[in-house]
Amino acid sequence: MIELTDVTKVYSGGVAALAGVSLRVDAGELVAIVGPSGSGKSTMLNVLGTLDRPTSGQVHIDRYDVATLSDAGLSALRASRIGFVFQQFHLASGVRAVENVADGLLYSGLRRAQRRRRAASALEKVGLGHRLDHEPHELSGGERQRVAVARAVAGEPALLLADEPTGALDSASGAGVMQLLRDLNAGGTTVVIITHDRDIAASLPRQVHMRDGRIIAEVR
């Protein structure tokens, strides 16, 4: 599903956010990428999600060589194969939950009614079938994060990338979101979770530890 080979990412000023990273994640895995602030986790997420191109090295996502794809090709790959969940929910205020999810499918080629049906189904899967018509301000933090997860999985991505998905939640809501991600993985979705929380990382079957832009250890 994912293969990075000697990947570097150097920003202006010569700052190396990734320094020769090699990583393989097989289809169906559930992996935590863990490390302190400044370790390169966010840059790793951007590279894995094809939001950013590496300075050097090879990146293959779901058998696609990222270097060979145009910007339009990368956008199409993200739309069809990759889902994103961020710490900040990024939900449109004043817009119902079902429409927030359906709007994530605007570039899927589906008709509006099809997008809404797919969105309603995704919200059912995350336990919010009774909240379809509620706006973000009417939902708890945990429920808003579940809407964000539903939006990420409505397109049935093969790969789900979650960046600090519990960082803005209380412990109970965070535990619920983590269980949801485990359930999605059990259904066949490859899930990579970026986190600084070592307890969350330790609860997952594989942990990749980063520091100073490098992978320093792996635990399985």
N, C-alpha and C positions, 0 to 999 in steps of 0.2 A: 504493500500500500504506500509506504513512504521509504525512500532511500536517499540519504544525504551522504555525499562523499567529499571529504576534505573541504567543507564549505566555509568560506570567510565572508564577513560583511564589515566593510570599513567605511565609516562615515567621514564627512569633511573634517579636516583637522587631524586625520590619521587615527581616529578612535576606532579600535577593532572591537565591535560588539560580538562577533563570532570569529573564532580563531582556529580554523582547521577542524570543524565538527563533522564527524561521521556518525550516522545513526540509521538503523533499519527498524521499521515498525511494520509487522505483518498484518494482513487483513484480520479483523476481529479482535485485535489486542485492545487492552485498556491500560494506558500508560500515563504516569505522572511525570512531568518535567518540573523539577523543583530546584530552588536556589534563592539566595538573597537578592534584594534589589541591586540592579546593575550587573547581574550574573549573565545576562544575555537571553533570558527567558522570553521576553516580549519580542525581541528580534527573531528568535527561533520561531515563535508563533507566526510572525509576518512572513517568514520564508516558507514555513510549512503550508501556510494558507495562500501562497502565491501573491500576497499583498506587496511583497518586496522581492526584488531579484538579488541574488547574492553577488558579491564582488568577484568571487571565484569559486570553483568547485562545481559539483553536479547535484542537481535536485530532480528526483523522479517522484511524482505523485500519481498514484493509481496508474502506473505504467507510462505516464506522459513525461517526456523530458522537458522540463520547464523552459530550458534555454531555447528550445526550438519553437516556442509558442509566441505569437504576437500578443500585444496587450488585449486585443479582442478575444484571442484564443484563451488567454488566462481568465478573462471575465467569464467566458463560457464554461471553463473548467470549474471555477468557483460556483457558478450558478447551478451546475448539474451534479457536482460531486462532493462539495465541501460545505459544511454548515459551521457557523460561528456563534458562540455564546460568550458575551463579555461581562465583566464585573458590573459595568453600568448598563442598564437594561436597554437603553436606546429605543424606548417606545414613544410613539407619537401621542402627545397629550390631546385629549378631546376626541380620541378615536377608539372605537370599541376594540376589545381584545381580538375578536375574529378578524377585523379589518387590519389590525396591526400585523397579524400573522399572514393574512392573504396578501398584503402589500409586499411581503418578502418574496412572493412568487410572480411579481410583475414581469420579470424577464424570462419566465419559464415557458412562454408560448401558450399557456392555458387561458381559456376564456374566463371572464370574471366569475361566472357561476361555478366553474370548476375550481378556481382558486379558493372561493369561499368554502366549498365542500371539503377541499383538502385541508384548509385551515381549521374548520370545525372538527375534523377527524383528528388533527394533530393536538388540538386543545383537549379533546376527549382523552387522548392517550396520556396526557400529563395531568389528568384529574381535574380539568377545568371546563368540562362540558357544560356545567351550570353557570359559567361566568362569561359566556360568549359575548354578551352585550354590555359587559361592564367596561368602563374606561379605566385607564391606569390609576387615576387618583382614588378609585373605588376598590382597588386591590391592595393586599398586603405586599410587603417586600418579597416574600417567598412566592406569592402568586405572580407578581410581575416578572420574577426571574423564570417562572414556569412558562409564562407567555413567551419570553425570549427564547427559551428552549424549544417551545412548539414552533416558533418561527424558523429556528435553525433546522429543525427536522422535517418541516412540512414538505420540503422538496425531496425527501428521502435520500439524503446524502450518504455516500459510502464512508465519509470521514467527517467526524465532528471534532472541532477544536474549541476548547473551553478555556478562557483566560480569566483566572481568579473568579470562578463562577459563584463562589460563596462569600467573596470578600466584603460585600455590602449587606450581608444577611446575618441575623442572629443565629445561634447555634442550632436551634430546632429547624428553622427554615433551611439552613445550610445543609443539614443532614438529609432533609427531604429532597433537595436538589441533587445531592450526591447519589442518593438511592435511585433517582430518576435516570441519572447518567449511567449508572450500573445496569439498570433495566434496559436502556437503549442498547448498551453494549451486548447484553445477553441476547438481544434480538438480532445481532449481527453487525451493528454499526461499530466501526473502529473509532475509539474515543481517545483523544490526547488532552490531558488536563494540565494547564500551566498553573503552578501554585507556589507560594512561599510557605504554605502551611505543611509542616513536616508530618503532622498527624494525619492529614488527608492523604498525603503521598504514601505514608506507611500502610494505609488501609487498602491500597491498590496493588494488583499483582506484579507490577513492574514500575520501578522508579529510576529515572535518569536524573542524576545530580549535576548541576552546572555551577561553575564559578569562573569569573573573569573571561567569559566567552568560550569556555571549554567544557566538555563533559569530563568530570573528574571521577565519577563512579556510577555503576549501575547495580541495582538490586532487583532480583527476581524471586 
